[in-house]
Amino acid sequence: MQKNSGRQYLSKRVATLKPSGIRRFFDISATMKDVISLGIGEPDFTTPKSILEAGIRSLNLGETHYTSNSGKQELRQAIANHLLELYGVGYDPETEIVATVGVSEALYLTMTALLDPGDEVIIPTPCFVSYQAEVLLAGGVPVEIPSRMEDNFELDPERILAAITPRTKLIFVGYPNNPTGAVASRATLSQVARIAEEHDLILVSDEIYDRLVYDFQHVCIPALDENIRSRTVLLGGFSKDYAMTGWRIGYAAGPESLLRGLMRIHQYTIMSAPTTAQDAALEALANGEASVHEMVAEYDRRRRLIVSGLNRLGLTCFEPKGAFYAFPKISASGMDDNSFAEKLLLEEHVAVVPGNAFGAGGEGFVRCSYATAYEKIEEALLRMERFMNRHG
Ligand SMILES: Cc1ncc(COP(=O)(O)O)c(C=O)c1O
């Protein structure tokens, strides 16, 4: 075989995927000393102790085997109880819940199970970097609907309606939102739900940050009513709420008619989610509540610090009510978001992510994660002040 880059062997779908805009910045910052990273989208907390211990206990008890494809029955039951208690929405643990390798796998399953080539998927942006890529991998067509800071980055039902074509199959909803920290109100979500009903569309609701809200009550879309539940795939996770990113555990819940499709792919590609992580997740649901409250209180303290700090520097930042991100506008620096992030990293060793990495509407903003220690955020703000004094 001739020596070559191998590129011509890649499928067209894979060849069209752009490398994630986030990775590039991590690669640069990995080569530098003394970097304060506001770039990373994961909790700085270690997984709470009782959850860690549940994982260790599971291993010591010899729980080292596959579980049933959809996950341990006790875990599926615990997820069903959790959703019923928190949001009043019911799922049958036998047929309507599958434990997955994080929400990432649940996203992949949902797109692969529901999309045919050419199907259009409406994606409000800015959004988590994987949505568009997952749609493309499944042969679908992402249709981005940018939201705006002036509207608190909330969903705009009118614009969703205007984007619907005969090829539209799904609408993505992801609140609390990565990267903006926006949340969605019950009234707006109800309007989007009505649109989905009227146009016979499926809703995919990524609620991975559901517990990380500040002075706001999270609205779980499938809990709105039974008609909505019957056309929604709910993606839920442990990574953010319980600081469990490395365990790789999450779930999808939805009506049996849709979940059956997800399960068919899951059983051939994954078999079952990691057994240790399933046992740890069970403990998180049983006894993790106090830890969630403690972490939310600390995120809230940091949120107030970073939002007021950024605004003071002229980096206008609307008040995020969820997740752990601030999304300031950086026009006062006179730079675009790529140059801002690159210069800030090189000159002041502070890593943030350019907003355009998150799709249309993100240009001119940067994502600053406050899932990092309070003192580090204070230091980052001092460095950013120096930076803005030079460039603002
Ligand atoms: C909105 C959103 N969904 C899903 C994920 C993936 O989460 P998991 O670790 O459960 O795969 C992330 C991770 O950053 C995210 O921000």
The ligand as a MOL file (V3000), in Angstrom:
LIG
                    3D

  0  0  0     0  0            999 V3000
M  V30 BEGIN CTAB
M  V30 COUNTS 16 16 0 0 0
M  V30 BEGIN ATOM
M  V30 1 C -24.8630 20.5890 27.2530 0
M  V30 2 C -24.0050 19.3770 27.4070 0
M  V30 3 N -24.5230 18.1820 27.0740 0
M  V30 4 C -23.7930 17.0560 27.1840 0
M  V30 5 C -22.4900 17.0760 27.6280 0
M  V30 6 C -21.7350 15.7760 27.7120 0
M  V30 7 O -21.8490 15.2620 28.9970 0
M  V30 8 P -21.4150 13.8070 29.4530 0
M  V30 9 O -20.1970 13.9580 30.2990 0
M  V30 10 O -22.5910 13.2870 30.2530 0
M  V30 11 O -21.1590 12.9810 28.2430 0
M  V30 12 C -21.9100 18.3000 27.9810 0
M  V30 13 C -20.5040 18.3730 28.4240 0
M  V30 14 O -19.8730 19.4150 28.4610 0
M  V30 15 C -22.6940 19.4730 27.8750 0
M  V30 16 O -22.2010 20.6730 28.2160 0
M  V30 END ATOM
M  V30 BEGIN BOND
M  V30 1 1 1 2
M  V30 2 1 2 3
M  V30 3 2 2 15
M  V30 4 2 3 4
M  V30 5 1 4 5
M  V30 6 1 5 6
M  V30 7 2 5 12
M  V30 8 1 6 7
M  V30 9 1 7 8
M  V30 10 2 8 9
M  V30 11 1 8 10
M  V30 12 1 8 11
M  V30 13 1 12 13
M  V30 14 1 12 15
M  V30 15 2 13 14
M  V30 16 1 15 16
M  V30 END BOND
M  V30 END CTAB
M  END
